[in-house]
Amino acid sequence: MSPLLAPSVVAALVIAEHEHHAAAAAWFSNQQSFAITPITEAAALRFLLRLGESPQTALEVLAGVRAHPHCEFWPTDLSCTQLSADDIDGADQFSDAYLVGLAAAHGDVLATLDPGLSARFPDRTVLIAS
């Protein structure tokens, strides 16, 4: 099993001061493998830049994640037309629905810190409790 990491999980793992760092790190230590996508990379990069990291540092952090020996990189090869309209709750939640769908297409789940998302997709997510 290689759960797809939601962007917030990537951020919590790489930022020691993140409010969910301890919970994410504890959960992560029990994982045999994990997956990321260009979408999760871009969102984590945006998060790091908003915190004031330089583009070079942010890219190096992401390169470190990608270099992890148990990291799987999944292309965003799921067409949006393959999503169920019932899964799309609106524009603000579209990225979440896409990541849940992408994880399911790979036979896996999305690891998230968002209890609302986990409640909405209980069979397709794993909630990292804080």
C-alpha positions as a printed NumPy array, in Angstrom:
array([[  0.   ,   0.   ,   0.   ],
       [  1.327,   3.413,  -1.011],
       [ -1.031,   6.088,   0.237],
       [ -0.98 ,   9.301,  -1.737],
       [  0.065,  12.165,   0.519],
       [ -2.206,  15.202,   0.494],
       [ -0.304,  18.498,   0.194],
       [ -0.974,  19.333,   3.841],
       [  0.628,  16.043,   4.876],
       [  3.745,  16.799,   2.821],
       [  3.923,  20.237,   4.449],
       [  3.473,  18.779,   7.934],
       [  6.245,  16.268,   7.311],
       [  8.834,  18.729,   6.014],
       [  8.147,  21.654,   8.367],
       [  9.146,  20.805,  11.935],
       [  7.17 ,  23.775,  13.289],
       [  3.952,  22.691,  11.554],
       [  1.128,  22.117,  14.036],
       [  0.618,  18.572,  12.717],
       [  4.296,  17.653,  12.308],
       [  4.416,  15.196,  15.229],
       [  1.24 ,  13.382,  14.184],
       [  2.277,  13.229,  10.528],
       [  5.777,  12.02 ,  11.409],
       [  4.412,   9.315,  13.731],
       [  2.003,   8.094,  11.051],
       [  4.681,   8.269,   8.354],
       [  7.135,   6.194,  10.4  ],
       [  4.747,   3.231,  10.082],
       [  4.428,   3.445,   6.292],
       [  6.265,   1.069,   3.985],
       [  5.831,   3.399,   1.012],
       [  4.01 ,   6.545,  -0.05 ],
       [  3.128,   8.398,  -3.223],
       [  3.209,  11.988,  -4.413],
       [  2.079,  13.651,  -7.633],
       [  2.835,  16.886,  -9.477],
       [ -0.261,  18.34 ,  -7.797],
       [  0.973,  17.56 ,  -4.291],
       [  4.433,  18.828,  -5.207],
       [  3.05 ,  22.111,  -6.541],
       [  0.847,  22.673,  -3.494],
       [  3.695,  21.886,  -1.087],
       [  5.981,  24.209,  -3.045],
       [  3.378,  26.981,  -2.831],
       [  3.06 ,  26.393,   0.921],
       [  6.833,  26.605,   1.441],
       [  7.087,  29.775,  -0.655],
       [  4.273,  31.402,   1.342],
       [  6.256,  30.67 ,   4.496],
       [  9.126,  32.67 ,   3.052],
       [ 11.376,  29.884,   1.817],
       [ 13.377,  30.709,  -1.281],
       [ 12.429,  28.896,  -4.487],
       [ 15.781,  27.089,  -4.37 ],
       [ 15.231,  25.866,  -0.807],
       [ 11.64 ,  24.836,  -1.528],
       [ 12.736,  22.847,  -4.579],
       [ 15.509,  21.183,  -2.568],
       [ 12.985,  20.159,   0.086],
       [ 10.77 ,  18.593,  -2.586],
       [ 13.78 ,  16.881,  -4.144],
       [ 14.484,  15.379,  -0.725],
       [ 10.949,  14.012,  -0.555],
       [ 11.27 ,  12.547,  -4.054],
       [ 14.641,  11.006,  -3.173],
       [ 13.153,   9.083,  -0.239],
       [ 13.707,   5.384,  -1.009],
       [ 10.032,   4.544,  -0.46 ],
       [  8.585,   7.402,  -2.509],
       [  6.502,   6.544,  -5.557],
       [  5.834,   9.295,  -8.067],
       [  2.438,   9.059,  -9.721],
       [  1.736,  11.108, -12.837],
       [ -1.564,  12.93 , -12.922],
       [ -2.887,  10.508, -15.49 ],
       [ -6.52 ,  10.504, -14.437],
       [ -8.744,  12.553, -16.695],
       [-11.119,  14.849, -14.864],
       [-13.896,  13.286, -16.935],
       [-13.249,  10.019, -15.09 ],
       [-14.332,  11.551, -11.777],
       [-17.83 ,  11.072, -10.463],
       [-19.871,  14.27 , -10.46 ],
       [-21.101,  13.22 ,  -7.005],
       [-17.53 ,  13.53 ,  -5.702],
       [-17.16 ,  17.136,  -6.826],
       [-18.659,  19.371,  -4.174],
       [-17.547,  22.642,  -5.722],
       [-14.582,  24.565,  -7.019],
       [-12.838,  24.799,  -3.659],
       [-12.897,  21.044,  -3.111],
       [-12.092,  19.981,  -6.661],
       [ -8.382,  19.331,  -6.035],
       [ -9.242,  17.141,  -3.055],
       [-11.762,  15.164,  -5.12 ],
       [ -9.202,  14.75 ,  -7.893],
       [ -6.528,  13.466,  -5.48 ],
       [ -9.014,  11.037,  -3.898],
       [ -9.941,   9.81 ,  -7.381],
       [ -6.303,   9.499,  -8.433],
       [ -5.458,   7.475,  -5.328],
       [ -8.45 ,   5.204,  -5.956],
       [ -7.399,   4.759,  -9.598],
       [ -4.056,   3.497,  -8.274],
       [ -5.857,   1.156,  -5.872],
       [ -4.925,   3.203,  -2.852],
       [ -6.089,   5.964,  -0.511],
       [ -5.332,   9.626,   0.095],
       [ -3.607,  10.362,   3.413],
       [ -5.067,  13.586,   4.783],
       [ -5.143,  15.802,   7.844],
       [ -8.645,  17.031,   6.937],
       [-11.367,  15.334,   9.015],
       [-14.076,  16.711,   6.728],
       [-12.477,  15.186,   3.651],
       [-11.989,  11.898,   5.451],
       [-15.635,  11.879,   6.565],
       [-16.745,  12.579,   3.002],
       [-14.604,   9.79 ,   1.525],
       [-14.19 ,   7.307,   4.401],
       [-13.272,   4.357,   2.179],
       [-10.846,   6.313,   0.006],
       [ -8.893,   8.265,   2.625],
       [ -6.885,   7.68 ,   5.758],
       [ -7.098,  10.398,   8.39 ],
       [ -3.9  ,  11.257,  10.208],
       [ -5.189,  12.126,  13.65 ],
       [ -3.488,  14.972,  15.449]])
